[in-house]
């Protein structure tokens, strides 16, 4: 089958689908082809504008036919891309389809940075399929070991029930990819706290994959990244009674993986945390950490981040950043003519705004996909486009341990150097507020709980308000700072 497209998109994750939707809305008379290795695509729903820059949204998985039915000028091809012939502007897929294009955007995301490849006891968590495999294994598990300290690891440790969890992190505090040690202390009581609140069901539709057996997905091609609330209302229960118990090992990495017979042969000793019920050495797999401790488990979860899926396009001579991403300029263009990239696959290589950083998050995948579409339309018309305002300020809204979390600007002081002043407001079990001041100006913030400070802090950062005379009162709960700066 031979297709012709004005715009082609590779990838059915949040970045790719947002790109397709934006292209369709901006230019409804063009032909758009989206190629996805999965028959389920990721769509943004229930979008709420929390402030001018902060968005809250859900991510739903829907059959590929949904996109075609809602966007008449979009055709979805269920196949994996085998060849990107950028010189001749042709895409060739695993099922023999050829797609000629004028502009193409690569949105193939990232793949799990698995600690050990091809080990049956190690499961990398990245997409819906890997989560489903995790649920399946968890049903018969007494204990798991989680390696990683990012968002997925944090949510997983909190949500798992009926199973002991050993959480091994390389940092001195939990969830360090997002929050500092102070916020980690705020969260720490939640780690082993029994969850008594009832879960409100999310209004999400569940779909089975269409024609799932029709496409053989290459091993290095993963599904779309998990979105917000990916863990909520999923059955993540082991085979033990009650809630869960979590033991944290700080400042460690995995040194070795052993089978039980190897442990016995080497005369090594298996540790058992004193708070755990499973006092046994009968484990199918054991992990030796860099602190010398050895723990047994039924399986290991690798949640150590992602690597951009750029390797499958190595024949195109893209400029690749140190982190493995395809370099893009401030129009989301790669160094190859008429090829754009967005989401986890790319690395922003322009000079960033003072309060923006790139993190491989679903919120940025959406922003990049939308902006890439605007740039593609402008490029086709030989017009110019200015960098979208969403790249002026880093914002991210998520939920950890059932608390609302909002990150603004240089929320952990990234790249600020010396001269930072940190203001804190902490109410145990209620809220945690951190404001970072430098040269009299707010540079970033972490807001945990229902603080109602996000819009005001956003404006203080963007408007570069001098807080020198007011900073002592900035976090005073008895002062309405929103009125003060109106």
Secondary structure, 3 states (H helix, E strand, C coil): CEEEEEEEEECCCHHHHHHHHHHHHHCCCCCEEEEECCCEEEEEEEEEECCCCCEEEEEEEEEHHHHHHHCCCEEEEECCEEEEECCCCEEEECCCCEEEEEEEEECCCEEECCCCCCCCCEEECCCHHHHHHHHHHHCCCCEEEEECCCHHHHHHHHHCECCEEEEECCCCCCCCCCCCHHHHHHHHHHHCCCCCCCCCCCCCCCCCCCCHHHCCCCCCCCCCCCCCCCCCCCCCECCCCCCCEEEEECCCCEEEEECHHHHHHHCCCCECCCCCCCCCCCCCEEEEECCCCEEEECEEEECCCEEECCHHHHHHCCCECCCCCEEECCCCECCCCCEEECHHHEEECCCCCCECCCCCCHHHHHHHHHHHHHHHHHHHCCCCCCCCHHHCECEEEEEECCEEEEEEECCCCCCCCCCCEEEEEEECCCEEEEEEEECCEEEEEEEECCCCCHHHHHHHHHCCCCCCCCHHHCCCCCCCHHHHCC
